[in-house]
Amino acid sequence: MPAPQTAASYGPMDAASPPNAVDDRETLVARAAALKPVLRARQRDAERARRISDETIDDLKSEGLYRVVQPARYGGLETDFEALVRCAAEIGAGCGSTAWVYATAALHQWQIGMFDDRAQADVWGGDALAVAASSYSPGGTAIETGEGYRLRGRWLYCSGVLNAQWMILGVRIARDAETEPHTQGYVLVPRSEYRVEDNWDVVGLIGTGSSDVVIDDGFVPSHRMLTLTDALSGSPPGASVNRSDLWKVPFFAAVTICLCAPAMGMAQGALETYIEQVGSRRTRGAALSQPQRMADFPTIQTRVAEAAVAIDGARLLVLSDCADILAVMASGRPLTERQRARNKGDLSYAVRLARRAVDLLFESVGGAGLSNDGLTQRFWRDLHAASKHISLNWDMCSTLYGRVLLGLPAGTAQF
């Protein structure tokens, strides 16, 4: 893969000829798909290292994949969430951990576009290929000062933190050290101003390196704060310079999209690797009178068919919701509470379908499928880990959607 280009002097005025330009979304999706074999070959190494390698991040950058929903002013494509979903799913069929790190960072390029123009310049003015990791739960407090905020806290589950140059951190905002926080927001912090505690020790999505971030006493200038109110408004500060309908989308309507997309890919990867394994495998042992091809078992055929249909159904749900969100934005209307609740329900159910697909397959992998070098078992573990995220949790999302459908209070305004 070619080395990525760093744009030391790249900025808004240079957007006519961005490095690694891509002409259309199909080219971008094809580039993501082309990485699948090499990502599968690197799966085990990513788990051993508990992080995605710099080589893999360089490959993603060199193919322009982080530009999918980045502002055009900094060389981005400003395509749409469908393109992000399709790219992340292709990468997820190669490596679940890589897709999780990619999809979150790619969406962060959109979120950074919500911030004040000066914050965007801080991130991309020296390197248009810079990316951010995040921890959205308010793990710290930002105390207002004259020029910005004093910051301290600990943030959990910072996926891709070892591959990022910036962090987006959820904070509770207080007027001073003595008063209770009065609202929430997100701050942009450069790599030099936080420390990473290496404590990611899990059974799935091991390669995401989702360790904690700690800040004991930091400072964030005012322009690097995006309040939760602005993020949900459909008219954040960055929309004054990034005028695509993308920046009219409320923050929480898009977050789940970037999380469910890798899950779609993991399920597809499990199906493909399972078919490769079963297609060449023959039974052996005393349970049957003679060896038989696994592919000849009707139960195996049914499992493959049901898994494939579940994956297709999940993909259609996700892409339909992507299209619906942008159609509403293009019409100039806000998303209704019912539309936002349906979005949460559809996307979490899509992940449930994907998980059902890999469960069907993994139940019949046999002893050969238990090897740590096996790909199907890793997709199974990674997808189960992904489905534990609160934004994908069916128990939580189904309750929210059901309450709204029944005319009951949603229980939260932040979705």
C-alpha positions as CSV (number, residue, x, y, z in Angstrom):
1,M,0.0,0.0,0.0
2,P,1.3,3.5,-0.7
3,A,2.3,5.7,2.2
4,P,-0.3,8.2,3.3
5,Q,0.3,11.9,2.4
6,T,0.5,14.4,5.3
7,A,-0.6,17.9,4.3
8,A,1.5,20.2,6.4
9,S,0.2,23.3,4.8
10,Y,-3.2,21.9,3.7
11,G,-6.3,23.9,4.6
12,P,-9.7,25.1,3.4
13,M,-8.3,27.0,0.4
14,D,-6.6,23.9,-1.0
15,A,-9.7,21.7,-1.1
16,A,-9.9,21.8,-4.9
17,S,-7.0,19.3,-5.1
18,P,-7.0,17.2,-1.9
19,P,-4.4,14.4,-1.5
20,N,-5.7,10.9,-2.3
21,A,-8.8,12.3,-4.0
22,V,-11.6,9.9,-4.7
23,D,-14.1,10.7,-7.5
24,D,-17.1,8.8,-6.3
25,R,-18.5,6.6,-3.5
26,E,-18.3,3.4,-5.5
27,T,-14.5,3.8,-5.8
28,L,-14.2,4.4,-2.1
29,V,-16.3,1.3,-1.3
30,A,-14.2,-0.7,-3.7
31,R,-11.0,0.4,-2.1
32,A,-12.4,-0.7,1.3
33,A,-13.3,-4.1,-0.1
34,A,-9.9,-4.5,-1.6
35,L,-8.3,-4.3,1.8
36,K,-10.3,-7.3,3.1
37,P,-7.7,-10.1,2.5
38,V,-4.8,-8.2,4.1
39,L,-7.0,-7.2,7.1
40,R,-7.9,-10.9,7.6
41,A,-4.3,-11.8,7.5
42,R,-3.6,-9.2,10.3
43,Q,-6.5,-10.2,12.6
44,R,-4.4,-12.3,15.0
45,D,-1.6,-9.8,15.1
46,A,-4.0,-7.0,16.0
47,E,-5.3,-9.2,18.9
48,R,-1.8,-10.0,20.2
49,A,-0.9,-6.3,20.1
50,R,-4.3,-5.2,21.4
51,R,-4.3,-2.4,18.9
52,I,-4.5,-1.7,15.2
53,S,-1.1,-1.4,13.6
54,D,0.2,1.8,12.2
55,E,0.6,0.0,8.9
56,T,-3.2,-0.7,8.8
57,I,-4.0,2.9,9.6
58,D,-1.7,4.1,6.9
59,D,-3.5,1.8,4.4
60,L,-6.9,3.2,5.4
61,K,-5.5,6.8,5.1
62,S,-3.8,6.2,1.8
63,E,-7.0,4.9,0.3
64,G,-8.8,8.1,1.3
65,L,-11.2,6.2,3.6
66,Y,-11.2,8.7,6.4
67,R,-12.4,11.4,4.0
68,V,-15.9,9.8,3.5
69,V,-17.8,12.4,5.6
70,Q,-15.0,14.8,6.3
71,P,-15.7,18.5,5.3
72,A,-14.7,19.2,1.7
73,R,-12.9,22.3,2.9
74,Y,-10.2,20.0,4.3
75,G,-10.2,17.5,1.4
76,G,-13.1,15.4,2.5
77,L,-15.8,14.0,0.3
78,E,-18.9,15.0,2.2
79,T,-20.7,11.9,0.8
80,D,-23.3,10.5,3.2
81,F,-23.8,8.0,5.9
82,E,-24.6,5.2,3.5
83,A,-21.1,5.5,2.1
84,L,-19.6,5.3,5.6
85,V,-21.7,2.2,6.4
86,R,-20.7,0.4,3.2
87,C,-17.0,1.2,3.7
88,A,-17.1,0.2,7.4
89,A,-18.9,-3.0,6.5
90,E,-16.3,-4.0,3.9
91,I,-13.6,-3.4,6.4
92,G,-15.5,-5.3,9.1
93,A,-15.6,-8.3,6.9
94,G,-11.8,-8.2,7.0
95,C,-11.3,-7.4,10.6
96,G,-13.8,-6.5,13.3
97,S,-11.5,-4.5,15.5
98,T,-10.1,-2.5,12.5
99,A,-13.7,-1.7,11.4
100,W,-14.7,-0.5,14.8
101,V,-11.6,1.8,15.0
102,Y,-12.1,3.0,11.4
103,A,-15.9,3.6,11.6
104,T,-15.7,5.6,14.9
105,A,-12.8,7.8,13.7
106,A,-14.4,8.3,10.2
107,L,-17.6,9.5,11.9
108,H,-15.5,11.8,14.1
109,Q,-14.4,13.6,11.0
110,W,-18.1,14.6,10.6
111,Q,-18.4,15.5,14.3
112,I,-15.2,17.7,14.2
113,G,-17.0,19.5,11.3
114,M,-19.6,20.5,13.9
115,F,-17.1,22.4,16.0
116,D,-16.2,26.0,15.6
117,D,-14.1,26.7,12.5
118,R,-11.0,27.5,14.6
119,A,-11.2,24.0,16.2
120,Q,-11.4,22.4,12.7
121,A,-8.2,24.4,11.8
122,D,-6.5,23.2,15.0
123,V,-7.1,19.5,14.0
124,W,-6.6,19.7,10.2
125,G,-4.7,22.8,9.5
126,G,-1.4,21.0,9.9
127,D,-2.5,17.6,8.9
128,A,-5.7,17.1,6.9
129,L,-5.4,13.3,7.6
130,A,-5.4,13.7,11.4
131,V,-8.1,11.6,13.1
132,A,-9.7,11.5,16.6
133,A,-10.8,8.8,19.0
134,S,-13.5,9.5,21.6
135,S,-15.2,8.7,24.8
136,Y,-18.7,10.3,24.8
137,S,-19.8,9.5,28.3
138,P,-19.1,12.5,30.5
139,G,-16.1,11.2,32.4
140,G,-14.7,14.5,33.4
141,T,-15.6,18.1,34.4
142,A,-14.9,21.2,32.4
143,I,-14.9,24.3,34.7
144,E,-15.5,27.6,32.9
145,T,-12.7,30.2,32.9
146,G,-12.3,33.5,31.0
147,E,-10.8,31.9,27.9
148,G,-11.9,28.4,28.0
149,Y,-12.2,25.5,30.5
150,R,-10.1,23.8,33.1
151,L,-10.4,20.0,32.5
152,R,-9.9,16.9,34.6
153,G,-11.3,13.4,34.6
154,R,-11.0,9.8,33.4
155,W,-12.7,8.5,30.2
156,L,-13.4,4.9,29.5
157,Y,-13.5,2.8,26.3
158,C,-11.4,5.1,24.1
159,S,-11.4,2.9,21.0
160,G,-8.5,3.6,18.7
161,V,-6.9,6.0,21.1
162,L,-3.4,4.6,20.2
163,N,-4.0,5.5,16.5
164,A,-5.4,9.0,17.0
165,Q,-3.9,12.4,17.2
166,W,-6.9,13.9,19.0
167,M,-9.6,12.9,21.5
168,I,-13.2,14.0,21.7
169,L,-14.2,13.7,25.3
170,G,-17.6,14.0,26.9
171,V,-17.7,16.5,29.9
172,R,-20.0,18.0,32.5
173,I,-19.7,21.8,32.3
174,A,-19.6,23.8,35.6
175,R,-19.4,27.5,36.1
176,D,-16.8,27.1,38.9
177,A,-15.3,24.4,41.2
178,E,-18.0,24.9,43.8
179,T,-21.2,24.6,41.7
180,E,-22.8,21.6,40.2
181,P,-22.4,21.0,36.4
182,H,-25.3,22.7,34.5
183,T,-24.9,21.1,31.1
184,Q,-22.8,18.7,29.0
185,G,-20.6,18.9,26.0
186,Y,-17.6,17.6,24.1
187,V,-14.1,18.9,24.0
188,L,-11.3,18.4,21.5
189,V,-7.9,17.6,23.2
190,P,-4.6,16.9,21.3
191,R,-2.5,13.9,22.0
192,S,0.1,15.8,24.0
193,E,-2.4,16.8,26.7
194,Y,-3.7,13.5,28.0
195,R,-2.3,10.2,29.0
196,V,-3.4,6.7,28.1
197,E,-3.7,3.9,30.7
198,D,-3.2,0.5,29.1
199,N,-6.0,-1.4,30.7
200,W,-7.9,-3.0,27.7
201,D,-8.1,-6.7,28.6
202,V,-11.2,-8.3,27.1
203,V,-12.5,-11.2,25.0
204,G,-13.8,-9.4,21.9
205,L,-12.8,-6.4,19.9
206,I,-9.4,-6.9,21.5
207,G,-7.6,-5.1,18.7
208,T,-9.4,-1.8,19.3
209,G,-7.1,-0.9,22.2
210,S,-10.0,0.8,24.0
211,S,-8.0,1.9,27.0
212,D,-8.7,4.7,29.4
213,V,-7.7,8.4,28.9
214,V,-6.8,10.5,32.0
215,I,-6.3,14.3,32.4
216,D,-5.3,15.5,35.8
217,D,-5.4,19.2,35.1
218,G,-5.8,20.5,31.5
219,F,-7.0,23.5,29.6
220,V,-9.3,23.6,26.6
221,P,-9.9,26.9,24.7
222,S,-13.5,27.9,24.3
223,H,-13.6,27.2,20.6
224,R,-12.8,23.5,21.2
225,M,-16.0,23.0,23.1
226,L,-19.2,21.7,21.4
227,T,-22.1,21.8,23.8
228,L,-24.6,18.9,23.8
229,T,-27.3,21.5,22.9
230,D,-25.4,22.6,19.8
231,A,-24.6,19.0,18.9
232,L,-28.3,18.1,18.9
233,S,-29.6,21.3,17.4
234,G,-29.2,20.6,13.7
235,S,-27.3,23.9,13.5
236,P,-24.0,23.5,15.2
237,P,-21.2,26.2,15.0
238,G,-19.5,24.3,12.2
239,A,-22.6,24.4,10.0
240,S,-21.8,28.0,9.2
241,V,-18.9,26.9,7.1
242,N,-19.8,23.3,6.3
243,R,-23.1,23.8,4.5
244,S,-23.9,20.2,3.5
245,D,-27.1,18.6,4.9
246,L,-24.8,16.3,6.8
247,W,-24.3,19.0,9.4
248,K,-28.0,19.4,9.9
249,V,-28.2,15.8,11.3
250,P,-28.5,15.7,15.2
251,F,-25.5,14.1,16.8
252,F,-27.3,11.1,18.3
253,A,-29.0,10.2,15.1
254,A,-25.7,9.4,13.5
255,V,-23.6,7.9,16.3
256,T,-25.3,4.5,16.2
257,I,-24.8,4.3,12.4
258,C,-21.0,4.2,12.8
259,L,-21.3,1.5,15.4
260,C,-23.7,-0.9,13.7
261,A,-21.8,-0.7,10.3
262,P,-18.8,-2.7,11.6
263,A,-21.2,-5.3,13.0
264,M,-22.7,-5.8,9.5
265,G,-19.3,-6.5,8.2
266,M,-18.3,-8.9,11.0
267,A,-21.4,-11.0,10.3
268,Q,-20.5,-11.0,6.6
269,G,-17.0,-12.0,7.4
270,A,-18.2,-14.8,9.6
271,L,-20.4,-16.1,6.8
272,E,-17.7,-16.0,4.2
273,T,-15.0,-17.6,6.3
274,Y,-17.5,-20.3,7.5
275,I,-18.4,-21.2,3.9
276,E,-14.7,-21.4,3.1
277,Q,-14.1,-23.8,6.0
278,V,-17.2,-25.9,5.6
279,G,-16.9,-26.2,1.8
280,S,-13.7,-28.1,2.1
281,R,-14.3,-30.0,5.4
282,R,-15.3,-33.6,5.8
283,T,-16.6,-35.2,9.0
284,R,-14.5,-37.9,10.8
285,G,-14.9,-40.0,13.9
286,A,-17.2,-42.6,15.2
287,A,-20.5,-40.7,15.1
288,L,-21.0,-41.5,11.4
289,S,-20.4,-44.6,9.5
290,Q,-18.2,-42.9,7.0
291,P,-16.8,-39.4,6.3
292,Q,-19.2,-37.0,4.7
293,R,-18.9,-33.5,3.3
294,M,-20.2,-30.9,5.8
295,A,-21.7,-28.9,2.9
296,D,-24.0,-31.9,2.1
297,F,-25.8,-31.7,5.5
298,P,-29.2,-30.1,5.2
299,T,-28.8,-28.5,8.6
300,I,-25.6,-26.8,7.5
301,Q,-27.3,-25.6,4.3
302,T,-30.2,-24.2,6.4
303,R,-27.8,-22.4,8.8
304,V,-26.0,-20.8,5.9
305,A,-29.2,-19.7,4.3
306,E,-30.7,-18.3,7.4
307,A,-27.5,-16.4,8.3
308,A,-27.3,-14.9,4.8
309,V,-30.9,-13.7,5.0
310,A,-30.4,-12.2,8.5
311,I,-27.4,-10.3,7.2
312,D,-29.2,-9.1,4.2
313,G,-32.1,-7.9,6.4
314,A,-29.8,-6.2,8.8
315,R,-28.0,-4.4,5.9
316,L,-31.3,-3.2,4.4
317,L,-32.5,-1.8,7.7
318,V,-29.3,0.2,8.2
319,L,-29.2,1.6,4.7
320,S,-32.9,2.4,4.8
321,D,-32.4,4.4,8.0
322,C,-29.4,6.3,6.5
323,A,-31.4,7.3,3.5
324,D,-34.4,8.3,5.6
325,I,-32.4,10.6,7.9
326,L,-30.8,12.5,5.0
327,A,-34.1,12.8,3.2
328,V,-35.6,14.5,6.2
329,M,-32.6,16.8,6.5
330,A,-32.9,17.7,2.8
331,S,-36.6,18.5,3.3
332,G,-35.7,21.1,5.9
333,R,-37.7,19.4,8.6
334,P,-36.3,18.2,12.0
335,L,-36.4,14.5,12.9
336,T,-39.4,13.8,15.0
337,E,-39.2,11.9,18.3
338,R,-40.8,8.9,16.7
339,Q,-38.3,9.0,13.8
340,R,-35.4,9.2,16.2
341,A,-36.8,6.3,18.3
342,R,-37.3,4.2,15.2
343,N,-33.7,4.9,14.2
344,K,-32.5,3.5,17.5
345,G,-34.8,0.5,17.3
346,D,-34.0,-0.3,13.7
347,L,-30.2,-0.1,14.1
348,S,-30.0,-2.1,17.3
349,Y,-32.3,-4.7,15.8
350,A,-30.0,-4.9,12.8
351,V,-27.1,-5.8,15.1
352,R,-29.4,-8.3,16.8
353,L,-30.0,-9.9,13.4
354,A,-26.2,-9.9,12.7
355,R,-25.5,-11.5,16.0
356,R,-28.1,-14.2,15.3
357,A,-26.4,-14.9,12.0
358,V,-23.0,-15.5,13.6
359,D,-24.5,-17.6,16.4
360,L,-26.1,-19.9,13.8
361,L,-22.8,-20.4,12.2
362,F,-20.6,-20.7,15.2
363,E,-22.9,-23.4,16.8
364,S,-21.7,-25.8,14.0
365,V,-18.1,-24.9,13.5
366,G,-16.9,-28.1,15.3
367,G,-13.6,-28.5,17.0
368,A,-11.7,-27.1,14.0
369,G,-13.5,-23.8,14.5
370,L,-12.1,-23.2,18.0
371,S,-8.6,-22.5,17.0
372,N,-7.3,-19.0,17.9
373,D,-6.1,-18.7,14.4
374,G,-9.6,-19.3,13.0
375,L,-11.4,-16.3,11.6
376,T,-15.0,-17.3,12.2
377,Q,-14.6,-17.5,15.9
378,R,-13.0,-14.1,16.0
379,F,-15.8,-12.5,14.1
380,W,-18.2,-14.3,16.5
381,R,-16.4,-12.9,19.6
382,D,-16.0,-9.4,18.1
383,L,-19.7,-9.1,17.1
384,H,-20.8,-10.2,20.5
385,A,-18.5,-7.6,22.0
386,A,-19.9,-4.9,19.7
387,S,-23.5,-5.7,20.6
388,K,-22.7,-4.9,24.2
389,H,-22.3,-1.2,23.4
390,I,-25.1,0.8,25.0
391,S,-26.1,2.4,21.7
392,L,-26.6,-1.1,20.2
393,N,-28.1,-2.8,23.2
394,W,-31.5,-4.2,22.2
395,D,-32.9,-4.2,25.8
396,M,-32.3,-0.5,26.0
397,C,-33.2,0.5,22.5
398,S,-36.3,-1.6,22.2
399,T,-37.7,-0.2,25.4
400,L,-37.2,3.3,24.1
401,Y,-38.8,2.6,20.8
402,G,-41.7,0.7,22.4
403,R,-42.4,3.5,24.9
404,V,-42.6,6.1,22.1
405,L,-44.8,3.9,19.9
406,L,-47.2,3.5,22.9
407,G,-47.4,7.2,23.5
408,L,-45.4,7.1,26.7
409,P,-42.6,9.5,27.6
410,A,-39.3,8.3,26.1
411,G,-37.5,8.7,29.4
412,T,-34.7,10.7,27.8
413,A,-34.4,13.6,25.5
414,Q,-30.9,12.6,24.4
415,F,-31.4,10.1,21.6
